[in-house]
Amino acid sequence: MKKIGFLSFGHWMQQGSLVKTASDAYLQSIELAVEAEKIGIDGAYFRVHHFADQIGSPFPLLSAIGAKTSKIEIGTGLVDMRYENPYMMAENAGLTDIITQGRVQLGVGRGSPEQVLDGWKYFGYDYSEEEIKEVTRERTLEFLKLLEGEKFAEPNPQPMFPQGPGKLRLEPYSAGLRQRIWWGAGSQQTAIWAAQHGMNLQSSTLVNYETNEPFHVQQAKQLRAFKEAWKEAGHDFEPRTLVTRSIQPITTDLDRQLFGSDGMPQQDQVGYLAYHRNPTIFGKTFAGEPDKLVKELAEDEAIKEADTVLVTIPNTLGVEYNIHLLDSILKDIAPDLGWR
C-alpha cells in the first residue's frame, strides 16, 4: 500500500489554458483538492515559485483547502527557504496546521532556479547564490527548532496582555508539525543530511547525476542512504519517503489526443540547471495504456522504496480533466501495482 497524491505547480496563462488568472489557479486548486479527496486521493501538494505565474504563497491556500476537506494531506513540494523568515514561517505553518487539524506535510528546501536573478534579495536577504546555499540550511534548522515549541523570548515586564511567568514561544504552536517537515533532496549527501536532522524525504523527478545508472536506480540509492542515516541518527519516530512521477494513463480519445504523441520524453534525460556545476538527470514521463504503465512502474526501484507517490498534474487542463487523470491512476493502475 502506498499513499498517492498529486503535485500541482498552479500555472496560469491566457492562451491554451483553462486556468487563465491567479484567481483561477488558486480557486481551482481548492476545488481540485476537494474533489480529489472524494475519489480517495491521499495528498494535495503544491510547488512554490516566486515572480512567476504560478502558486507562490502557499499558507493561505493550504488553510483554505483544510477548511473544505477533512482527510486529505495538504502539503508543499517545496517551499524555497531562500526566501523565508523562519519566525514568520513558523507562525504561518503552525496556524495552517491548526486550521487543517494536523494535516500539513510541509516540504522545504533550496528550490530551483527562479524567474529573476537573486530574487531573495527583494525579500530582504542580501546573499550571493553561493552564500545562499548554506544560509538556506541554517534557516531550515532554525525553523525546525522553532517548531519544537521551546520558550526562548524574554517577556516584557509591562506587557499589553496578561501572561504567565517565564519566557515565551511563538504562537500558535501546533504539536506534531515538527515530525511532518520534509526536505527536498537532490543528492545522496543532502538525503543523508535530511535524515540526520529528522526530516522526512522528498525526491522529485530530477536528481543529481551521480552515476551512469538510470534515474530510478540513482533515486532509489538516495532513499536507501536516507533510511540508513535515519537509523544511525536514532530518531524517535518513523520517517516517510516520497517520490514524484509524471504518469499519464491513456484511456480515452482525449487522453490520446493530448498525450499520445511521441513528443513527450519517454526516456531519462541528462542536463544542467542554472548555477549547478554538476549535471542533473530527469526522470522520464510514463504515458500510455494502463497495462503498459503497470509494467513500467513495477520496475521502478525508487517507487518501491517510497511510501508515497506524487503525480505531477497538468493543472492548466482544469479540475475535471485532472480528476479524470487521478481517478484513472487509482482504478486502472494502483491496484495492479499493489498501491491499493
PyMOL commands that set and color helices and strands:
alter all, ss='L'
color gray80, all
select helices_A, chain A and resi 22-39+58-68+81-83+86-99+119-123+129-147+177-180+188-196+215-233+253-259+290-298+301-305+315-317+319-337
alter helices_A, ss='H'
color red, helices_A
select strands_A, chain A and resi 3-8+43-46+73-80+104-109+181-184+200-203+206-208+241-249+269-271+280-282+285-288+308-312
alter strands_A, ss='S'
color yellow, strands_A
deselect
rebuild
show_as cartoon
